[in-house]
Amino acid sequence: MKLRKKAPKSLRIGIDLMGCDSAPEDIYRAVLQLLQEDFPAQIIFFASLEVSGELDSSLEIVKCSQVIHMDDDPIMAVRRKKDSTLCQGLQHLKSKKIDAFVSAGNTGALLLAAKTTLKTIRGIDRPALLALLPTKKKELAVLDVGANLSLKPDHILQFAAMGIAYQKSRGIENPTVGLINIGTEAKKGTPQLREAYLKLDAMNRDKQVFAGNIEGKDVFHGNIDVLVTDGFTGNVFLKTAEGIAAFILEELESSQETSFSHVKHELANLRSRMHYAEYPGAILCGVNGIVVKCHGDSSPETFVHGIKGALRLVQHGFLEKIKSQLG
């Protein structure tokens, strides 16, 4: 597929073609289709030497001699594979050669490389992965969903600040925060969660920000804007929610009742709202750059949504806004 010649574009999005379960050629073709739709940004591909030889030479391609695989040890991979697509993408982001970077590669390696290459924003000790989820009322920012398996209470407090800043950047004037727990009472949960509750509750001195503990069954009521937790709990919660949503939708769609056209239409709308492919992956909050982490098993469609999400973050000045809010 040859691209039409178009005027130069000022915004530049870097795309890691490697490290995803989907074939790099499939992601590449999906991105080409996106560019044919007059996508308002330039795409810079990061690909292995083998793959890059098969790509359109009229596009900007950064040819890398190494690839970080899903089963690579993150620490060793980041140390030894400096010329990997993942590491080179982050280096380009650091040097302002691109405005955002999208990858579906090794999560641990991406987190470590981003933290060491881009550094963290002042006041943030641990970057967090933020994902948006649909609820009955509005979209909920959940963090962390996989970056940190264990945390100190102060880290959870920082996650709350980042979640608030993110939702404010989306136009929510006074975001509220909930702490996922096994009960709503202040003394529920582990010692770390009980201490985190007290620190979050201190945010209510001037106005109501912290809504208290939230049980898993109440998350989708949509009464809060930000949900904070450790990365282990958040990742299990996210994937469980995705699995249940997919199961329910498939059961409804296979029912004989869905022969009615209006029911099919409503189910299509519901699937669009609930299907994770419609959301732009997880945002790596807390580092000095815009990084979007797509699912390792991302389809080309999902990856394209990640690219669109990264562009929106750049256009809306997300990084500057989150720095301002945290400051």
Sequence and secondary structure as in RCSB ss.txt:
>XXXX:A:sequence
MKLRKKAPKSLRIGIDLMGCDSAPEDIYRAVLQLLQEDFPAQIIFFASLEVSGELDSSLEIVKCSQVIHMDDDPI
MAVRRKKDSTLCQGLQHLKSKKIDAFVSAGNTGALLLAAKTTLKTIRGIDRPALLALLPTKKKELAVLDVGANLS
LKPDHILQFAAMGIAYQKSRGIENPTVGLINIGTEAKKGTPQLREAYLKLDAMNRDKQVFAGNIEGKDVFHGNID
VLVTDGFTGNVFLKTAEGIAAFILEELESSQETSFSHVKHELANLRSRMHYAEYPGAILCGVNGIVVKCHGDSSP
ETFVHGIKGALRLVQHGFLEKIKSQLG
>XXXX:A:secstr
         S EEEEE SSSSS HHHHHHHHHHHHHTT SSEEEEEEEHHHHTTS TTSEEEEESB   TTS HH
HHHHH TTBHHHHHHHHHHTTS SEEEE S HHHHHHHHHHHH B TT SS EEEEEEE SSSEEEEE SSS SS
  HHHHHHHHHHHHHHHHHTT SS  EEEE SSSSTT S HHHHHHHHHHHGGGGTS  EEEEE GGGGGG   S
EEE  HHHHHHHHHHHHHHHHHHHHHHHHSGGGGSHHHHHHHHHHHHHH GGGS  EEEETBSS EEE  TT  H
HHHHHHHHHHHHHHHTTHHHHHHHHH 
